[in-house]
Each structure stands twice: as C-alpha cells, then as structure tokens.
C-alpha cells in the first residue's frame, strides 16, 4: 500500500539475505529451549549478550559479503545494488531486534503476561502504520524511511516488553542496554 512493487521487491531480497541471522537464532533456541525457558533471570539476561554477539557477527559477515560478492551473486539486481547497500544494514538491525523480540517472548510467556504484551505490540503496529501514512502524506516516505520506521517499531516494542517484564519482577538490565548495540549498523 505504501511502497511500490519494486521497492517491496528490493526490501524482500534484503530480508532474505538477512534471514541467516534468524536461522542462527532458531538453531540456538531450538537446541537450548528447555535451558532458556527454565533459566534464572540473571542467566537469561547474560545469555542474551552471547546471542547478540553471535547475531551481530552474523550481520557483519552478511554486510561484508554483500559488498564483496553481491554484483556476482545477484546480477539481475545490479541496478539496485546501491539502494540495497543502504537498506541492508537497516534490515539486519531489524532482524536482530526481531530475534530479540522472539527471545523476550520466552520470558513474557513464562511470566504469564502474553495478553498484555500482545496488546502493546498491536499498539506499536498501529503507531507504525500511522507514521507510515503520515510520511506518505508529507511525501517523505522512501524505502529507507519505511525500513527505519519498522526498525523503530521493533525497538519500541522490545523496550515496552522489557518494561512489562520488569513490572512483573523480571528485570533484564543487560538486555535493555545491549539493545542499543545494533544501532551501530546505521553508522555509514
């Protein structure tokens, strides 16, 4: 609705490229689900730092690999590579926050506050749609700004969920601070 088919296609390719980050998370969480679910809050908070380090490293490898090999591996997208080079760091940041949101869900479910968390997530999604509509009405909506709005939505949702957890006795201070680290991908 907000973007052209071409823009959505470019975004979709970037999402597929960054999906390796999600795969790493899925493998780790599947292998260690019982441990993660039953872990103490302190252990869970420290473990997130390891998960973040792995996903950040994966994103850095993806970004470097894209810059080095995209022209050879994606010849049909050659005309769009400059835009994809600008967009991919934002999408990697989004993916890391998406993975982080999935990680927090383990604690949300264990704290039995998933209904509250879902309502806040819906609120965040509503604000995102309103922001996209406003940017479009002001003729400021581009693929990069849309991706940044989505990233900001994920970031806000994460902090809201961490606040809900803290109010329910589950404080994850390391995670709250570490969530700022993926912003490094915005540095040119």
Number of C-alpha atoms within 10 A of each C-alpha: 6 15 14 11 10 11 15 14 12 19 21 13 15 20 17 12 17 23 18 17 23 19 13 16 21 16 11 12 18 11 11 11 14 10 12 19 16 13 14 11 16 13 13 21 19 14 16 19 15 11 19 21 14 15 26 20 13 19 26 15 12 20 19 12 11 20 14 11 10 17 14 11 11 13 11 10 15 13 10 14 19 11 14 23 15 14 21 26 24 24 27 29 27 24 23 27 25 19 21 22 19 17 19 21 18 17 23 23 13 12 14 12 16 17 11 12 21 14 11 17 19 12 14 20 16 13 14 19 17 12 17 22 16 13 17 15 10 9 9 13 19 16 21 18 15 21 20 18 19 21 23 16 22 24 20 16 23 24 16 16 23 24 16 20 20 13 10 13 11 18 17 21 13 15 21 14 10 13 18 11 12 20 13 12 17 12 6 6
